[in-house]
């Protein structure tokens, strides 16, 4: 068994209303010094050792992320 | 400027319907070998060097995560 982390983020050119909402809330509660916030998804998978990186990227691109608007990274931890 | 990553995950004892939906979809499309999927949130913050770890944990616990049902990690990258 291996643990795999897949992080999915909106592509840089895509607006991120959730991140912007957090940014505005930070100003409102008086926290200074945070220039930008972007929000994505974080997946933790428990996989057999037989699952290769190609399969992991296929899973990420078909089920976890929308390749049109999101980028992802696959990391074995 | 520093980049900070905050990962927010449902606590282990909390059900995760989104992760379970991904697990079921994997079986349906014929991917074997994935034993468990859990889904959380991934935040990327651009912060001034003046923002200390205590402030980051305060931000995470008040705006990014719900401490009753979620755990989080703060990582400077």
Backbone of each chain as nested JSON, in Angstrom:
{
  "chains": [
    {"id": "A", "residues": [
      {"number": 1, "name": "UNK", "atoms": {"N": [0.832, -1.207, 0.0], "CA": [0.0, 0.0, 0.0], "C": [0.869, 1.261, 0.0]}},
      {"number": 2, "name": "UNK", "atoms": {"N": [0.487, 2.197, -0.831], "CA": [1.198, 3.468, -0.868], "C": [0.19, 4.593, -0.724]}},
      {"number": 3, "name": "UNK", "atoms": {"N": [0.651, 5.693, -0.21], "CA": [-0.232, 6.846, -0.097], "C": [0.142, 7.854, -1.184]}},
      {"number": 4, "name": "UNK", "atoms": {"N": [-0.871, 8.334, -1.877], "CA": [-0.659, 9.273, -2.972], "C": [-1.483, 10.526, -2.71]}},
      {"number": 5, "name": "UNK", "atoms": {"N": [-0.874, 11.675, -2.932], "CA": [-1.588, 12.949, -2.791], "C": [-1.768, 13.564, -4.175]}},
      {"number": 6, "name": "UNK", "atoms": {"N": [-2.975, 13.961, -4.492], "CA": [-3.243, 14.692, -5.73], "C": [-3.79, 16.067, -5.356]}},
      {"number": 7, "name": "UNK", "atoms": {"N": [-3.077, 17.114, -5.769], "CA": [-3.537, 18.48, -5.535], "C": [-4.037, 19.056, -6.845]}},
      {"number": 8, "name": "UNK", "atoms": {"N": [-5.239, 19.599, -6.804], "CA": [-5.883, 20.149, -7.995], "C": [-6.105, 21.647, -7.779]}},
      {"number": 9, "name": "UNK", "atoms": {"N": [-5.604, 22.454, -8.716], "CA": [-5.749, 23.915, -8.581], "C": [-6.335, 24.497, -9.855]}},
      {"number": 10, "name": "UNK", "atoms": {"N": [-7.125, 25.581, -9.737], "CA": [-7.575, 26.268, -10.949], "C": [-6.361, 26.775, -11.72]}},
      {"number": 11, "name": "UNK", "atoms": {"N": [-6.398, 26.684, -13.052], "CA": [-5.291, 27.199, -13.859], "C": [-5.103, 28.693, -13.567]}},
      {"number": 12, "name": "UNK", "atoms": {"N": [-3.873, 29.203, -13.74], "CA": [-3.595, 30.608, -13.366], "C": [-4.534, 31.614, -14.042]}},
      {"number": 13, "name": "UNK", "atoms": {"N": [-4.961, 31.324, -15.273], "CA": [-5.793, 32.299, -15.98], "C": [-7.271, 32.192, -15.611]}},
      {"number": 14, "name": "UNK", "atoms": {"N": [-7.61, 31.227, -14.749], "CA": [-9.012, 31.028, -14.352], "C": [-9.3, 31.808, -13.067]}},
      {"number": 15, "name": "UNK", "atoms": {"N": [-10.388, 32.56, -13.055], "CA": [-10.799, 33.267, -11.843], "C": [-11.073, 32.263, -10.727]}},
      {"number": 16, "name": "UNK", "atoms": {"N": [-10.852, 32.686, -9.482], "CA": [-11.034, 31.785, -8.355], "C": [-11.865, 32.504, -7.285]}},
      {"number": 17, "name": "UNK", "atoms": {"N": [-13.2, 32.492, -7.439], "CA": [-14.052, 33.252, -6.511], "C": [-13.922, 32.805, -5.059]}},
      {"number": 18, "name": "UNK", "atoms": {"N": [-13.658, 31.513, -4.835], "CA": [-13.525, 31.043, -3.449], "C": [-12.281, 31.655, -2.799]}},
      {"number": 19, "name": "UNK", "atoms": {"N": [-11.183, 31.643, -3.547], "CA": [-9.953, 32.24, -3.018], "C": [-10.122, 33.728, -2.786]}},
      {"number": 20, "name": "UNK", "atoms": {"N": [-10.811, 34.406, -3.725], "CA": [-11.029, 35.845, -3.569], "C": [-11.892, 36.146, -2.342]}},
      {"number": 21, "name": "UNK", "atoms": {"N": [-12.86, 35.277, -2.077], "CA": [-13.705, 35.475, -0.895], "C": [-12.873, 35.375, 0.383]}},
      {"number": 22, "name": "UNK", "atoms": {"N": [-11.937, 34.418, 0.418], "CA": [-11.071, 34.291, 1.592], "C": [-10.199, 35.541, 1.726]}},
      {"number": 23, "name": "UNK", "atoms": {"N": [-9.648, 36.008, 0.602], "CA": [-8.825, 37.229, 0.625], "C": [-9.579, 38.395, 1.24]}},
      {"number": 24, "name": "UNK", "atoms": {"N": [-10.805, 38.606, 0.776], "CA": [-11.593, 39.732, 1.283], "C": [-11.904, 39.544, 2.761]}},
      {"number": 25, "name": "UNK", "atoms": {"N": [-12.178, 38.305, 3.177], "CA": [-12.487, 38.052, 4.586], "C": [-11.283, 38.351, 5.467]}},
      {"number": 26, "name": "UNK", "atoms": {"N": [-10.085, 38.077, 4.954], "CA": [-8.87, 38.357, 5.725], "C": [-8.755, 39.856, 6.01]}},
      {"number": 27, "name": "UNK", "atoms": {"N": [-8.979, 40.684, 4.989], "CA": [-8.928, 42.131, 5.211], "C": [-9.965, 42.525, 6.265]}},
      {"number": 28, "name": "UNK", "atoms": {"N": [-11.15, 41.929, 6.144], "CA": [-12.252, 42.312, 7.042], "C": [-11.932, 42.003, 8.5]}},
      {"number": 29, "name": "UNK", "atoms": {"N": [-11.251, 40.863, 8.745], "CA": [-10.962, 40.525, 10.149], "C": [-9.623, 41.095, 10.594]}},
      {"number": 30, "name": "UNK", "atoms": {"N": [-9.025, 41.947, 9.745], "CA": [-7.851, 42.684, 10.195], "C": [-6.522, 41.971, 10.041]}},
      {"number": 31, "name": "UNK", "atoms": {"N": [-6.454, 40.922, 9.216], "CA": [-5.174, 40.26, 8.965], "C": [-4.512, 40.923, 7.753]}},
      {"number": 32, "name": "UNK", "atoms": {"N": [-3.328, 41.504, 7.952], "CA": [-2.622, 42.148, 6.845], "C": [-1.504, 41.225, 6.353]}},
      {"number": 33, "name": "UNK", "atoms": {"N": [-1.026, 41.48, 5.149], "CA": [0.161, 40.779, 4.671], "C": [-0.111, 39.558, 3.813]}},
      {"number": 34, "name": "UNK", "atoms": {"N": [-1.384, 39.254, 3.556], "CA": [-1.687, 38.149, 2.656], "C": [-2.081, 38.737, 1.299]}},
      {"number": 35, "name": "UNK", "atoms": {"N": [-1.227, 38.534, 0.297], "CA": [-1.421, 39.189, -0.999], "C": [-2.393, 38.426, -1.885]}},
      {"number": 36, "name": "UNK", "atoms": {"N": [-2.428, 37.123, -1.747], "CA": [-3.253, 36.34, -2.666], "C": [-3.615, 35.005, -2.026]}},
      {"number": 37, "name": "UNK", "atoms": {"N": [-4.817, 34.531, -2.317], "CA": [-5.259, 33.209, -1.863], "C": [-5.901, 32.512, -3.053]}},
      {"number": 38, "name": "UNK", "atoms": {"N": [-5.489, 31.29, -3.303], "CA": [-6.192, 30.482, -4.313], "C": [-6.581, 29.151, -3.676]}},
      {"number": 39, "name": "UNK", "atoms": {"N": [-7.785, 28.69, -4.029], "CA": [-8.306, 27.472, -3.414], "C": [-8.453, 26.363, -4.438]}},
      {"number": 40, "name": "UNK", "atoms": {"N": [-7.986, 25.186, -4.066], "CA": [-8.159, 24.016, -4.912], "C": [-8.606, 22.831, -4.077]}},
      {"number": 41, "name": "UNK", "atoms": {"N": [-8.365, 21.643, -4.607], "CA": [-8.779, 20.419, -3.935], "C": [-7.552, 19.571, -3.606]}},
      {"number": 42, "name": "UNK", "atoms": {"N": [-7.673, 18.826, -2.523], "CA": [-6.58, 17.979, -2.051], "C": [-7.146, 16.58, -1.851]}},
      {"number": 43, "name": "UNK", "atoms": {"N": [-6.592, 15.608, -2.567], "CA": [-7.062, 14.225, -2.455], "C": [-5.965, 13.363, -1.857]}},
      {"number": 44, "name": "UNK", "atoms": {"N": [-6.354, 12.469, -0.949], "CA": [-5.414, 11.477, -0.43], "C": [-5.936, 10.096, -0.807]}},
      {"number": 45, "name": "UNK", "atoms": {"N": [-5.12, 9.355, -1.567], "CA": [-5.51, 8.026, -2.043], "C": [-4.619, 6.969, -1.413]}},
      {"number": 46, "name": "UNK", "atoms": {"N": [-5.233, 5.847, -1.023], "CA": [-4.476, 4.66, -0.612], "C": [-4.499, 3.708, -1.782]}},
      {"number": 47, "name": "UNK", "atoms": {"N": [-3.331, 3.44, -2.369], "CA": [-3.314, 2.596, -3.566], "C": [-2.373, 1.412, -3.38]}},
      {"number": 48, "name": "UNK", "atoms": {"N": [-2.68, 0.306, -4.09], "CA": [-1.773, -0.843, -4.144], "C": [-0.478, -0.434, -4.825]}},
      {"number": 49, "name": "UNK", "atoms": {"N": [0.576, -1.175, -4.526], "CA": [1.863, -0.883, -5.163], "C": [1.814, -1.15, -6.667]}},
      {"number": 50, "name": "UNK", "atoms": {"N": [0.803, -1.914, -7.109], "CA": [0.692, -2.228, -8.537], "C": [0.199, -1.035, -9.368]}},
      {"number": 51, "name": "UNK", "atoms": {"N": [-0.334, -0.004, -8.726], "CA": [-0.88, 1.136, -9.465], "C": [0.27, 2.055, -9.884]}},
      {"number": 52, "name": "UNK", "atoms": {"N": [0.445, 2.221, -11.2], "CA": [1.596, 3.011, -11.672], "C": [1.223, 4.483, -11.858]}},
      {"number": 53, "name": "UNK", "atoms": {"N": [2.251, 5.286, -12.137], "CA": [2.049, 6.729, -12.238], "C": [1.115, 7.1, -13.384]}},
      {"number": 54, "name": "UNK", "atoms": {"N": [1.184, 6.326, -14.476], "CA": [0.313, 6.625, -15.61], "C": [-1.156, 6.481, -15.2]}},
      {"number": 55, "name": "UNK", "atoms": {"N": [-1.454, 5.408, -14.466], "CA": [-2.825, 5.207, -13.989], "C": [-3.248, 6.339, -13.059]}},
      {"number": 56, "name": "UNK", "atoms": {"N": [-2.33, 6.76, -12.19], "CA": [-2.664, 7.843, -11.256], "C": [-2.999, 9.126, -12.007]}},
      {"number": 57, "name": "UNK", "atoms": {"N": [-2.22, 9.43, -13.061], "CA": [-2.499, 10.643, -13.828], "C": [-3.821, 10.503, -14.596]}},
      {"number": 58, "name": "UNK", "atoms": {"N": [-4.126, 9.273, -15.036], "CA": [-5.399, 9.059, -15.718], "C": [-6.561, 9.277, -14.746]}},
      {"number": 59, "name": "UNK", "atoms": {"N": [-6.419, 8.76, -13.516], "CA": [-7.452, 8.976, -12.496], "C": [-7.62, 10.477, -12.234]}},
      {"number": 60, "name": "UNK", "atoms": {"N": [-6.489, 11.172, -12.072], "CA": [-6.548, 12.601, -11.75], "C": [-7.229, 13.386, -12.864]}},
      {"number": 61, "name": "UNK", "atoms": {"N": [-6.846, 13.089, -14.11], "CA": [-7.371, 13.861, -15.227], "C": [-8.806, 13.535, -15.594]}},
      {"number": 62, "name": "UNK", "atoms": {"N": [-9.295, 12.354, -15.164], "CA": [-10.654, 11.986, -15.552], "C": [-11.647, 12.14, -14.412]}},
      {"number": 63, "name": "UNK", "atoms": {"N": [-11.209, 11.923, -13.161], "CA": [-12.164, 11.951, -12.049], "C": [-11.928, 13.072, -11.051]}},
      {"number": 64, "name": "UNK", "atoms": {"N": [-10.683, 13.453, -10.856], "CA": [-10.395, 14.401, -9.767], "C": [-10.321, 15.835, -10.248]}},
      {"number": 65, "name": "UNK", "atoms": {"N": [-9.873, 16.037, -11.476], "CA": [-9.714, 17.393, -11.997], "C": [-10.467, 17.535, -13.308]}},
      {"number": 66, "name": "UNK", "atoms": {"N": [-10.774, 18.774, -13.645], "CA": [-11.296, 19.117, -14.97], "C": [-10.14, 19.72, -15.761]}},
      {"number": 67, "name": "UNK", "atoms": {"N": [-9.588, 18.965, -16.734], "CA": [-8.355, 19.42, -17.412], "C": [-8.523, 20.731, -18.169]}},
      {"number": 68, "name": "UNK", "atoms": {"N": [-9.757, 21.132, -18.456], "CA": [-9.968, 22.387, -19.176], "C": [-9.627, 23.587, -18.291]}},
      {"number": 69, "name": "UNK", "atoms": {"N": [-9.949, 23.492, -17.02], "CA": [-9.786, 24.668, -16.146], "C": [-8.861, 24.414, -14.959]}},
      {"number": 70, "name": "UNK", "atoms": {"N": [-8.367, 23.172, -14.801], "CA": [-7.568, 22.869, -13.609], "C": [-6.259, 22.157, -13.965]}},
      {"number": 71, "name": "UNK", "atoms": {"N": [-5.231, 22.449, -13.176], "CA": [-3.979, 21.702, -13.225], "C": [-3.92, 20.802, -11.995]}},
      {"number": 72, "name": "UNK", "atoms": {"N": [-3.073, 19.747, -12.07], "CA": [-2.932, 18.883, -10.9], "C": [-1.516, 18.378, -10.777]}},
      {"number": 73, "name": "UNK", "atoms": {"N": [-1.171, 18.015, -9.543], "CA": [0.108, 17.36, -9.283], "C": [-0.178, 16.049, -8.562]}},
      {"number": 74, "name": "UNK", "atoms": {"N": [0.607, 15.032, -8.899], "CA": [0.497, 13.731, -8.243], "C": [1.794, 13.496, -7.476]}},
      {"number": 75, "name": "UNK", "atoms": {"N": [1.691, 13.237, -6.172], "CA": [2.872, 13.05, -5.329], "C": [2.711, 11.786, -4.499]}},
      {"number": 76, "name": "UNK", "atoms": {"N": [3.715, 10.927, -4.561], "CA": [3.704, 9.754, -3.662], "C": [4.341, 10.182, -2.339]}},
      {"number": 77, "name": "UNK", "atoms": {"N": [3.674, 9.91, -1.232], "CA": [4.192, 10.369, 0.073], "C": [4.472, 9.194, 1.001]}}
    ]},
    {"id": "B", "residues": [
      {"number": 1, "name": "UNK", "atoms": {"N": [8.145, 38.065, -0.016], "CA": [6.956, 37.244, -0.278], "C": [7.293, 35.76, -0.104]}},
      {"number": 2, "name": "UNK", "atoms": {"N": [6.41, 35.057, 0.546], "CA": [6.587, 33.62, 0.709], "C": [5.31, 32.934, 0.267]}},
      {"number": 3, "name": "UNK", "atoms": {"N": [5.464, 31.708, -0.167], "CA": [4.291, 30.934, -0.556], "C": [3.997, 29.917, 0.544]}},
      {"number": 4, "name": "UNK", "atoms": {"N": [2.736, 29.859, 0.933], "CA": [2.32, 28.959, 2.001], "C": [1.197, 28.069, 1.479]}},
      {"number": 5, "name": "UNK", "atoms": {"N": [1.286, 26.79, 1.799], "CA": [0.23, 25.845, 1.427], "C": [-0.492, 25.399, 2.686]}},
      {"number": 6, "name": "UNK", "atoms": {"N": [-1.814, 25.466, 2.659], "CA": [-2.625, 24.937, 3.76], "C": [-3.508, 23.831, 3.186]}},
      {"number": 7, "name": "UNK", "atoms": {"N": [-3.334, 22.627, 3.722], "CA": [-4.178, 21.503, 3.312], "C": [-5.173, 21.202, 4.423]}},
      {"number": 8, "name": "UNK", "atoms": {"N": [-6.428, 21.112, 4.058], "CA": [-7.507, 20.893, 5.019], "C": [-8.176, 19.565, 4.69]}},
      {"number": 9, "name": "UNK", "atoms": {"N": [-8.246, 18.672, 5.671], "CA": [-8.856, 17.348, 5.437], "C": [-9.916, 17.071, 6.498]}},
      {"number": 10, "name": "UNK", "atoms": {"N": [-10.976, 16.331, 6.123], "CA": [-11.931, 15.91, 7.142], "C": [-11.22, 15.04, 8.176]}},
      {"number": 11, "name": "UNK", "atoms": {"N": [-11.563, 15.21, 9.453], "CA": [-10.953, 14.364, 10.489], "C": [-11.244, 12.899, 10.186]}},
      {"number": 12, "name": "UNK", "atoms": {"N": [-10.363, 11.989, 10.654], "CA": [-10.519, 10.563, 10.295], "C": [-11.887, 9.987, 10.663]}},
      {"number": 13, "name": "UNK", "atoms": {"N": [-12.501, 10.473, 11.751], "CA": [-13.781, 9.894, 12.187], "C": [-14.98, 10.504, 11.457]}},
      {"number": 14, "name": "UNK", "atoms": {"N": [-14.717, 11.475, 10.566], "CA": [-15.797, 12.133, 9.837], "C": [-15.999, 11.439, 8.486]}},
      {"number": 15, "name": "UNK", "atoms": {"N": [-17.241, 11.124, 8.159], "CA": [-17.543, 10.551, 6.848], "C": [-17.151, 11.529, 5.757]}},
      {"number": 16, "name": "UNK", "atoms": {"N": [-16.787, 10.996, 4.597], "CA": [-16.345, 11.851, 3.492], "C": [-17.073, 11.425, 2.219]}},
      {"number": 17, "name": "UNK", "atoms": {"N": [-18.295, 11.912, 2.034], "CA": [-19.092, 11.454, 0.886], "C": [-18.445, 11.766, -0.463]}},
      {"number": 18, "name": "UNK", "atoms": {"N": [-17.698, 12.871, -0.561], "CA": [-17.056, 13.195, -1.838], "C": [-15.992, 12.155, -2.168]}},
      {"number": 19, "name": "UNK", "atoms": {"N": [-15.161, 11.81, -1.181], "CA": [-14.144, 10.792, -1.399], "C": [-14.763, 9.447, -1.74]}},
      {"number": 20, "name": "UNK", "atoms": {"N": [-15.866, 9.101, -1.038], "CA": [-16.536, 7.822, -1.307], "C": [-17.095, 7.783, -2.731]}},
      {"number": 21, "name": "UNK", "atoms": {"N": [-17.604, 8.928, -3.203], "CA": [-18.133, 8.984, -4.567], "C": [-17.019, 8.728, -5.577]}},
      {"number": 22, "name": "UNK", "atoms": {"N": [-15.835, 9.291, -5.332], "CA": [-14.705, 9.046, -6.235], "C": [-14.329, 7.567, -6.198]}},
      {"number": 23, "name": "UNK", "atoms": {"N": [-14.274, 6.977, -5.0], "CA": [-13.957, 5.546, -4.863], "C": [-14.902, 4.687, -5.697]}},
      {"number": 24, "name": "UNK", "atoms": {"N": [-16.191, 4.958, -5.58], "CA": [-17.176, 4.161, -6.328], "C": [-17.01, 4.365, -7.826]}},
      {"number": 25, "name": "UNK", "atoms": {"N": [-16.723, 5.609, -8.24], "CA": [-16.551, 5.887, -9.67], "C": [-15.346, 5.134, -10.218]}},
      {"number": 26, "name": "UNK", "atoms": {"N": [-14.299, 4.988, -9.42], "CA": [-13.105, 4.259, -9.862], "C": [-13.456, 2.811, -10.18]}},
      {"number": 27, "name": "UNK", "atoms": {"N": [-14.218, 2.152, -9.294], "CA": [-14.63, 0.773, -9.576], "C": [-15.429, 0.739, -10.871]}},
      {"number": 28, "name": "UNK", "atoms": {"N": [-16.325, 1.694, -11.038], "CA": [-17.216, 1.71, -12.196], "C": [-16.445, 1.811, -13.502]}},
      {"number": 29, "name": "UNK", "atoms": {"N": [-15.369, 2.634, -13.524], "CA": [-14.627, 2.785, -14.779], "C": [-13.507, 1.749, -14.896]}},
      {"number": 30, "name": "UNK", "atoms": {"N": [-13.474, 0.793, -13.967], "CA": [-12.574, -0.327, -14.125], "C": [-11.157, -0.118, -13.617]}},
      {"number": 31, "name": "UNK", "atoms": {"N": [-10.953, 0.853, -12.734], "CA": [-9.627, 1.03, -12.14], "C": [-9.58, 0.244, -10.835]}},
      {"number": 32, "name": "UNK", "atoms": {"N": [-8.674, -0.724, -10.747], "CA": [-8.537, -1.517, -9.532], "C": [-7.326, -1.047, -8.736]}},
      {"number": 33, "name": "UNK", "atoms": {"N": [-7.301, -1.391, -7.461], "CA": [-6.112, -1.134, -6.67], "C": [-6.147, 0.14, -5.849]}},
      {"number": 34, "name": "UNK", "atoms": {"N": [-7.25, 0.887, -5.915], "CA": [-7.352, 2.077, -5.058], "C": [-8.263, 1.732, -3.888]}},
      {"number": 35, "name": "UNK", "atoms": {"N": [-7.68, 1.676, -2.687], "CA": [-8.412, 1.185, -1.523], "C": [-9.242, 2.285, -0.871]}},
      {"number": 36, "name": "UNK", "atoms": {"N": [-8.781, 3.507, -0.942], "CA": [-9.487, 4.569, -0.222], "C": [-9.168, 5.924, -0.86]}},
      {"number": 37, "name": "UNK", "atoms": {"N": [-10.167, 6.795, -0.881], "CA": [-9.974, 8.163, -1.36], "C": [-10.594, 9.104, -0.337]}},
      {"number": 38, "name": "UNK", "atoms": {"N": [-9.86, 10.119, 0.06], "CA": [-10.468, 11.161, 0.886], "C": [-10.191, 12.504, 0.228]}},
      {"number": 39, "name": "UNK", "atoms": {"N": [-11.205, 13.383, 0.284], "CA": [-11.085, 14.674, -0.38], "C": [-11.088, 15.814, 0.625]}},
      {"number": 40, "name": "UNK", "atoms": {"N": [-10.167, 16.729, 0.431], "CA": [-10.131, 17.92, 1.265], "C": [-9.889, 19.149, 0.412]}},
      {"number": 41, "name": "UNK", "atoms": {"N": [-9.406, 20.206, 1.053], "CA": [-9.168, 21.458, 0.344], "C": [-7.685, 21.803, 0.382]}},
      {"number": 42, "name": "UNK", "atoms": {"N": [-7.251, 22.493, -0.658], "CA": [-5.84, 22.864, -0.802], "C": [-5.805, 24.37, -1.068]}},
      {"number": 43, "name": "UNK", "atoms": {"N": [-5.151, 25.114, -0.188], "CA": [-5.059, 26.566, -0.358], "C": [-3.611, 26.956, -0.608]}},
      {"number": 44, "name": "UNK", "atoms": {"N": [-3.406, 27.889, -1.544], "CA": [-2.078, 28.458, -1.752], "C": [-2.153, 29.948, -1.459]}},
      {"number": 45, "name": "UNK", "atoms": {"N": [-1.349, 30.394, -0.497], "CA": [-1.358, 31.795, -0.068], "C": [-0.025, 32.44, -0.399]}},
      {"number": 46, "name": "UNK", "atoms": {"N": [-0.089, 33.682, -0.884], "CA": [1.118, 34.501, -1.038], "C": [1.137, 35.458, 0.135]}},
      {"number": 47, "name": "UNK", "atoms": {"N": [2.136, 35.331, 1.014], "CA": [2.146, 36.168, 2.217], "C": [3.46, 36.936, 2.336]}},
      {"number": 48, "name": "UNK", "atoms": {"N": [3.377, 38.108, 2.994], "CA": [4.592, 38.864, 3.323], "C": [5.444, 38.065, 4.293]}},
      {"number": 49, "name": "UNK", "atoms": {"N": [6.74, 38.361, 4.297], "CA": [7.623, 37.664, 5.226], "C": [7.29, 38.007, 6.68]}},
      {"number": 50, "name": "UNK", "atoms": {"N": [6.525, 39.088, 6.889], "CA": [6.167, 39.505, 8.252], "C": [5.088, 38.605, 8.869]}},
      {"number": 51, "name": "UNK", "atoms": {"N": [4.43, 37.795, 8.062], "CA": [3.345, 36.957, 8.584], "C": [3.938, 35.71, 9.233]}},
      {"number": 52, "name": "UNK", "atoms": {"N": [3.712, 35.562, 10.547], "CA": [4.348, 34.441, 11.253], "C": [3.442, 33.205, 11.282]}},
      {"number": 53, "name": "UNK", "atoms": {"N": [4.029, 32.1, 11.765], "CA": [3.304, 30.829, 11.744], "C": [2.042, 30.873, 12.591]}},
      {"number": 54, "name": "UNK", "atoms": {"N": [2.099, 31.634, 13.711], "CA": [0.916, 31.71, 14.576], "C": [-0.251, 32.343, 13.809]}},
      {"number": 55, "name": "UNK", "atoms": {"N": [0.053, 33.413, 13.073], "CA": [-0.991, 34.064, 12.273], "C": [-1.536, 33.11, 11.219]}},
      {"number": 56, "name": "UNK", "atoms": {"N": [-0.64, 32.348, 10.591], "CA": [-1.089, 31.406, 9.556], "C": [-2.035, 30.356, 10.136]}},
      {"number": 57, "name": "UNK", "atoms": {"N": [-1.703, 29.859, 11.343], "CA": [-2.579, 28.868, 11.96], "C": [-3.911, 29.496, 12.384]}},
      {"number": 58, "name": "UNK", "atoms": {"N": [-3.864, 30.792, 12.764], "CA": [-5.11, 31.475, 13.114], "C": [-5.988, 31.623, 11.868]}},
      {"number": 59, "name": "UNK", "atoms": {"N": [-5.364, 31.986, 10.741], "CA": [-6.107, 32.096, 9.48], "C": [-6.72, 30.747, 9.112]}},
      {"number": 60, "name": "UNK", "atoms": {"N": [-5.91, 29.69, 9.205], "CA": [-6.378, 28.358, 8.817], "C": [-7.558, 27.923, 9.688]}},
      {"number": 61, "name": "UNK", "atoms": {"N": [-7.427, 28.125, 10.991], "CA": [-8.453, 27.642, 11.907], "C": [-9.72, 28.473, 11.904]}},
      {"number": 62, "name": "UNK", "atoms": {"N": [-9.639, 29.725, 11.429], "CA": [-10.835, 30.566, 11.479], "C": [-11.497, 30.716, 10.107]}},
      {"number": 63, "name": "UNK", "atoms": {"N": [-10.714, 30.702, 9.026], "CA": [-11.299, 30.968, 7.705], "C": [-11.227, 29.779, 6.752]}},
      {"number": 64, "name": "UNK", "atoms": {"N": [-10.176, 28.964, 6.857], "CA": [-9.977, 27.93, 5.834], "C": [-10.544, 26.584, 6.253]}},
      {"number": 65, "name": "UNK", "atoms": {"N": [-10.525, 26.305, 7.552], "CA": [-10.999, 25.004, 8.035], "C": [-12.064, 25.197, 9.101]}},
      {"number": 66, "name": "UNK", "atoms": {"N": [-12.863, 24.165, 9.289], "CA": [-13.796, 24.104, 10.408], "C": [-13.174, 23.173, 11.447]}},
      {"number": 67, "name": "UNK", "atoms": {"N": [-12.653, 23.725, 12.556], "CA": [-11.885, 22.9, 13.506], "C": [-12.698, 21.778, 14.142]}},
      {"number": 68, "name": "UNK", "atoms": {"N": [-14.013, 21.846, 14.077], "CA": [-14.831, 20.789, 14.665], "C": [-14.726, 19.5, 13.845]}},
      {"number": 69, "name": "UNK", "atoms": {"N": [-14.649, 19.635, 12.527], "CA": [-14.689, 18.446, 11.675], "C": [-13.464, 18.298, 10.773]}},
      {"number": 70, "name": "UNK", "atoms": {"N": [-12.551, 19.271, 10.81], "CA": [-11.426, 19.22, 9.88], "C": [-10.079, 19.436, 10.589]}},
      {"number": 71, "name": "UNK", "atoms": {"N": [-9.062, 18.772, 10.074], "CA": [-7.676, 19.023, 10.474], "C": [-6.984, 19.767, 9.348]}},
      {"number": 72, "name": "UNK", "atoms": {"N": [-5.879, 20.479, 9.689], "CA": [-5.154, 21.169, 8.633], "C": [-3.659, 21.133, 8.896]}},
      {"number": 73, "name": "UNK", "atoms": {"N": [-2.906, 21.284, 7.818], "CA": [-1.458, 21.434, 7.928], "C": [-1.066, 22.728, 7.216]}},
      {"number": 74, "name": "UNK", "atoms": {"N": [-0.084, 23.417, 7.782], "CA": [0.45, 24.636, 7.191], "C": [1.889, 24.359, 6.789]}},
      {"number": 75, "name": "UNK", "atoms": {"N": [2.229, 24.571, 5.513], "CA": [3.572, 24.287, 5.012], "C": [4.084, 25.487, 4.234]}},
      {"number": 76, "name": "UNK", "atoms": {"N": [5.288, 25.95, 4.563], "CA": [5.915, 26.996, 3.744], "C": [6.664, 26.317, 2.606]}},
      {"number": 77, "name": "UNK", "atoms": {"N": [6.432, 26.741, 1.384], "CA": [7.072, 26.065, 0.242], "C": [7.99, 27.021, -0.515]}}
    ]}
  ]
}
